[in-house]
Amino acid sequence: MKKLYGITTAMVTPFTDEGQIDLEKTKDVTDFLINKGVDCLFPLGTTGEMNKLNVEERKLVAETIVKQAANRVTVFIQTGAQTQEDTIELAQHASSIGADGIGVVTPYFLGTNDTEMEEFYVTVAKSVPADFPIYLYNIPQASANELLPEVAQRIVDRTENVIGMKYSYPDFVRLSEYLNINNGHFSVLTGTDRLLLPALAMGCDGTVSGVSSAYPEPFIATYKAYQEGDIESARKYQKEAAAYCVALKGGANMSYFKEALKHRGVEAGAMKKPQLDLDQKAIDSLTDELKSLERHSATIQV
């Protein structure tokens, strides 16, 4: 089964000003990321404004990206949804269109106990082929539900295709506990892209990064340098990546990612309401900051 690794980019979803999916811009963003050299794509997660899309819209985005990627990179579709039924429908759809695997976010908003969490994931995993890989996705600060290591272990024990975890909270003690699942044979990626290098040093396979949707280069350089054993360069590139994380608000507002892409010549569309696009004052401030970072960058070709 394929795994996520390296720089896995959490993709934005482009919308028109009227709030409809812009499929042509979706293709452009896909090509931009692949041409820049990211290792994997992870659409329709938090960065992709998943909770604002209905099932049919999510299927359309997934189909567009899988087709446009054309096996050039690994593509895992995030299929977690508000209901188990929708999650299963999206998971089965991802399998049917040729995605390489799926990520499944924990149930969100309403409280979910450990037994409910376990049964949810086991049921979803058994709804798709046993060789179709699944990553658990824990983002407790947004979902209001925590997926504990012992619960993840029980899920792995009961399934054949749950092979990893995306953990999007900067708790390295918890991260280390996930790395011990299945006697260490468990793929873990950090969603805290400011901490890619220390996560790699701990044994993570990479990052699922929202900031890399606009600036993949410093993350790619960090990962490559680490893989080559050049820790000094990896530290330098990680600092550069962290500066872009700060400038782009670390995923707290996806309109920063879309404006940064536009600044780089890639039209990534509008935000879907109730979230709004940046006003001109914020755009001007962001543009000035990005230009300053680019002038001093070791990885960006302006």
C-alpha positions as CSV (number, residue, x, y, z in Angstrom):
1,M,0.0,0.0,0.0
2,K,1.2,3.5,-0.8
3,K,2.0,5.9,2.1
4,L,2.1,9.6,2.5
5,Y,5.6,11.0,2.9
6,G,7.8,14.0,2.5
7,I,6.0,17.2,1.6
8,T,2.4,16.3,1.3
9,T,0.5,19.5,0.5
10,A,-2.9,20.2,2.0
11,M,-4.6,21.8,-1.0
12,V,-6.8,24.9,-1.2
13,T,-10.1,24.6,-3.0
14,P,-10.7,27.5,-5.5
15,F,-14.1,29.0,-5.6
16,T,-15.8,31.6,-7.8
17,D,-17.0,34.8,-6.3
18,E,-20.4,33.2,-6.2
19,G,-19.2,30.3,-4.1
20,Q,-19.1,27.7,-6.8
21,I,-16.1,25.3,-7.3
22,D,-13.7,26.6,-9.9
23,L,-12.5,23.4,-11.6
24,E,-10.1,25.1,-14.0
25,K,-8.3,26.9,-11.2
26,T,-8.3,23.6,-9.3
27,K,-6.4,22.0,-12.2
28,D,-3.9,25.0,-12.2
29,V,-3.2,24.7,-8.5
30,T,-2.7,20.9,-9.0
31,D,-0.1,21.5,-11.8
32,F,1.6,24.3,-9.8
33,L,2.3,22.0,-6.9
34,I,3.4,19.0,-8.9
35,N,5.7,21.1,-11.0
36,K,7.2,22.6,-7.9
37,G,8.1,19.1,-6.7
38,V,5.8,18.2,-3.8
39,D,5.6,14.5,-3.0
40,C,1.9,14.0,-2.3
41,L,-1.4,15.9,-2.5
42,F,-4.0,16.0,0.2
43,P,-7.1,17.8,-1.0
44,L,-10.4,18.5,0.8
45,G,-9.1,18.8,4.3
46,T,-9.2,21.8,6.6
47,T,-7.1,23.9,4.1
48,G,-9.6,22.8,1.4
49,E,-12.6,24.2,3.3
50,M,-14.1,20.7,3.4
51,N,-17.0,21.5,5.7
52,K,-18.4,24.1,3.2
53,L,-18.9,21.5,0.4
54,N,-21.6,19.0,-0.1
55,V,-20.9,15.4,-1.0
56,E,-21.3,15.9,-4.7
57,E,-19.0,18.9,-4.8
58,R,-16.4,17.0,-2.9
59,K,-16.6,14.1,-5.4
60,L,-16.2,16.6,-8.2
61,V,-13.1,18.2,-6.7
62,A,-11.6,14.7,-6.0
63,E,-12.2,13.5,-9.5
64,T,-10.7,16.7,-11.0
65,I,-7.5,16.4,-8.9
66,V,-6.9,12.7,-9.4
67,K,-7.4,13.1,-13.1
68,Q,-5.2,16.2,-13.4
69,A,-2.4,14.6,-11.3
70,A,-2.4,11.6,-13.7
71,N,-0.3,9.5,-11.4
72,R,2.5,12.0,-11.3
73,V,2.3,12.2,-7.5
74,T,0.6,10.3,-4.7
75,V,-3.0,11.6,-4.0
76,F,-4.8,10.9,-0.8
77,I,-8.4,12.4,-0.6
78,Q,-9.6,13.6,2.7
79,T,-13.0,12.0,3.1
80,G,-14.0,12.6,6.7
81,A,-17.4,14.3,6.9
82,Q,-20.1,15.2,9.5
83,T,-21.8,11.9,9.2
84,Q,-20.5,8.3,8.9
85,E,-22.7,7.7,5.9
86,D,-21.2,10.6,4.0
87,T,-17.7,9.6,5.0
88,I,-18.2,6.1,3.7
89,E,-19.7,7.4,0.4
90,L,-16.8,9.7,-0.1
91,A,-14.3,6.9,0.9
92,Q,-15.8,4.5,-1.6
93,H,-15.8,7.2,-4.3
94,A,-12.1,8.0,-3.7
95,S,-11.3,4.3,-4.1
96,S,-13.4,4.0,-7.3
97,I,-11.7,7.0,-9.1
98,G,-8.2,5.8,-8.6
99,A,-7.0,7.8,-5.6
100,D,-4.0,6.3,-3.9
101,G,-5.7,6.4,-0.5
102,I,-7.7,8.5,1.9
103,G,-7.4,10.6,5.1
104,V,-10.3,10.6,7.5
105,V,-10.7,13.4,10.0
106,T,-12.2,12.5,13.4
107,P,-15.9,13.2,13.9
108,Y,-16.2,16.9,14.7
109,F,-18.1,19.5,16.6
110,L,-20.2,17.1,18.7
111,G,-18.4,15.2,21.4
112,T,-17.3,11.7,20.5
113,N,-16.2,9.1,23.1
114,D,-13.5,6.6,22.6
115,T,-15.8,3.7,21.7
116,E,-17.7,5.8,19.1
117,M,-14.4,6.9,17.7
118,E,-13.1,3.4,17.3
119,E,-16.3,2.0,15.8
120,F,-16.4,5.0,13.3
121,Y,-13.0,4.3,12.0
122,V,-13.3,0.5,11.9
123,T,-16.6,0.8,10.0
124,V,-15.1,3.2,7.4
125,A,-12.0,1.1,7.0
126,K,-14.1,-2.0,6.3
127,S,-16.2,-0.2,3.7
128,V,-13.3,0.0,1.2
129,P,-11.0,-2.6,-0.1
130,A,-8.5,-4.0,2.5
131,D,-5.6,-2.9,0.4
132,F,-6.8,0.7,0.1
133,P,-4.7,2.7,2.6
134,I,-6.2,5.0,5.2
135,Y,-4.7,7.7,7.4
136,L,-6.4,8.8,10.6
137,Y,-6.5,12.6,10.9
138,N,-6.4,14.2,14.3
139,I,-6.9,17.9,14.6
140,P,-8.4,18.4,18.1
141,Q,-8.2,22.2,18.1
142,A,-10.7,22.2,15.3
143,S,-12.7,19.0,15.7
144,A,-13.2,19.3,19.5
145,N,-12.4,15.5,19.6
146,E,-9.1,13.9,20.5
147,L,-8.0,10.6,19.0
148,L,-6.0,8.9,21.7
149,P,-3.0,6.7,20.9
150,E,-4.6,3.7,22.6
151,V,-7.7,4.1,20.6
152,A,-5.7,4.4,17.4
153,Q,-3.9,1.2,18.3
154,R,-7.2,-0.6,18.8
155,I,-8.3,0.7,15.3
156,V,-5.1,-0.6,13.8
157,D,-5.5,-4.0,15.5
158,R,-9.0,-4.4,14.0
159,T,-8.2,-3.3,10.4
160,E,-5.8,-4.1,7.6
161,N,-5.6,-0.8,5.9
162,V,-5.3,1.9,8.6
163,I,-1.6,2.6,8.2
164,G,-0.9,6.1,9.5
165,M,-1.8,9.3,11.1
166,K,-1.8,13.0,10.3
167,Y,-1.5,14.8,13.6
168,S,-2.1,18.6,13.4
169,Y,-1.4,19.8,16.9
170,P,2.1,20.8,18.2
171,D,2.3,18.3,21.1
172,F,5.5,16.3,20.5
173,V,4.9,14.0,23.5
174,R,1.7,12.9,21.9
175,L,3.4,12.7,18.5
176,S,6.0,10.3,20.0
177,E,3.2,8.1,21.3
178,Y,1.7,7.8,17.8
179,L,5.1,6.8,16.5
180,N,5.0,3.8,18.8
181,I,1.7,2.5,17.4
182,N,1.9,-1.0,15.9
183,N,5.4,-1.5,17.4
184,G,6.7,1.5,15.4
185,H,5.3,0.3,12.1
186,F,2.9,3.2,11.7
187,S,3.3,6.2,9.4
188,V,3.0,9.5,11.1
189,L,3.1,13.0,9.5
190,T,2.9,16.2,11.4
191,G,0.4,18.9,10.4
192,T,2.5,21.5,12.2
193,D,4.6,22.5,9.3
194,R,6.7,25.0,11.3
195,L,8.1,21.9,13.1
196,L,8.9,19.7,10.1
197,L,12.6,19.2,10.9
198,P,12.2,18.1,14.5
199,A,9.3,15.9,13.5
200,L,11.6,14.2,10.9
201,A,14.2,13.8,13.6
202,M,11.6,12.0,15.8
203,G,10.8,9.6,13.0
204,C,7.9,11.1,11.2
205,D,7.6,10.5,7.5
206,G,7.0,14.1,6.6
207,T,4.4,16.9,6.9
208,V,0.9,17.5,5.6
209,S,1.4,21.2,5.1
210,G,-1.1,23.9,4.3
211,V,1.6,26.6,3.9
212,S,3.3,24.5,1.2
213,S,0.2,25.1,-0.9
214,A,1.6,28.5,-1.7
215,Y,5.3,28.1,-0.9
216,P,6.4,24.5,-1.2
217,E,10.0,25.2,-2.0
218,P,11.4,25.8,1.6
219,F,9.6,22.7,2.8
220,I,10.9,20.6,-0.1
221,A,14.4,21.9,0.6
222,T,14.2,21.1,4.3
223,Y,13.1,17.5,3.6
224,K,15.7,17.0,0.9
225,A,18.5,18.3,3.1
226,Y,17.4,16.1,6.0
227,Q,17.2,13.0,3.7
228,E,20.8,13.8,2.6
229,G,22.1,14.2,6.1
230,D,22.8,17.9,5.7
231,I,21.4,19.0,9.0
232,E,22.9,22.5,8.8
233,S,21.1,23.2,5.5
234,A,18.0,21.6,6.8
235,R,18.0,24.0,9.8
236,K,18.4,27.0,7.5
237,Y,15.6,25.9,5.2
238,Q,13.3,25.1,8.1
239,K,13.8,28.7,9.4
240,E,12.8,30.0,6.0
241,A,9.7,27.7,5.9
242,A,8.8,28.9,9.4
243,A,8.9,32.6,8.2
244,Y,6.4,31.8,5.5
245,C,4.2,30.0,8.1
246,V,4.2,33.2,10.1
247,A,3.5,35.4,7.1
248,L,0.6,33.2,6.0
249,K,-0.9,32.9,9.5
250,G,-0.2,29.2,9.7
251,G,-3.5,28.2,8.2
252,A,-5.7,30.2,10.5
253,N,-7.2,32.0,7.5
254,M,-7.1,30.2,4.1
255,S,-7.5,33.5,2.2
256,Y,-3.8,34.2,3.0
257,F,-2.9,31.0,1.0
258,K,-5.1,32.0,-1.9
259,E,-3.7,35.5,-2.0
260,A,-0.1,34.2,-1.8
261,L,-0.8,31.9,-4.7
262,K,-2.2,34.9,-6.7
263,H,0.9,36.8,-5.8
264,R,2.9,34.0,-7.3
265,G,0.9,34.0,-10.5
266,V,-1.5,31.2,-9.7
267,E,-5.2,32.1,-9.6
268,A,-6.6,30.2,-6.6
269,G,-10.1,31.7,-6.6
270,A,-12.1,33.2,-3.7
271,M,-13.1,32.1,-0.3
272,K,-16.4,30.5,0.3
273,K,-18.6,32.4,2.6
274,P,-19.0,33.1,5.5
275,Q,-15.2,33.5,5.3
276,L,-14.2,36.5,3.3
277,D,-11.3,37.4,1.0
278,L,-8.7,39.7,2.4
279,D,-9.3,43.4,2.0
280,Q,-6.9,45.5,0.0
281,K,-5.1,46.8,3.1
282,A,-4.4,43.2,4.2
283,I,-3.4,42.2,0.7
284,D,-0.9,45.1,0.4
285,S,0.6,44.2,3.8
286,L,0.9,40.6,2.9
287,T,2.5,41.4,-0.5
288,D,5.1,43.6,1.1
289,E,6.0,40.8,3.6
290,L,6.2,38.1,0.9
291,K,8.4,40.3,-1.3
292,S,10.7,40.8,1.6
293,L,10.9,37.1,2.4
294,E,11.5,36.3,-1.3
295,R,14.3,38.7,-1.6
296,H,16.2,37.0,1.2
297,S,15.1,33.4,0.3
298,A,17.6,30.6,-0.5
299,T,14.9,28.5,-2.1
300,I,12.5,30.8,-4.0
301,Q,13.1,31.8,-7.6
302,V,11.3,35.1,-8.1
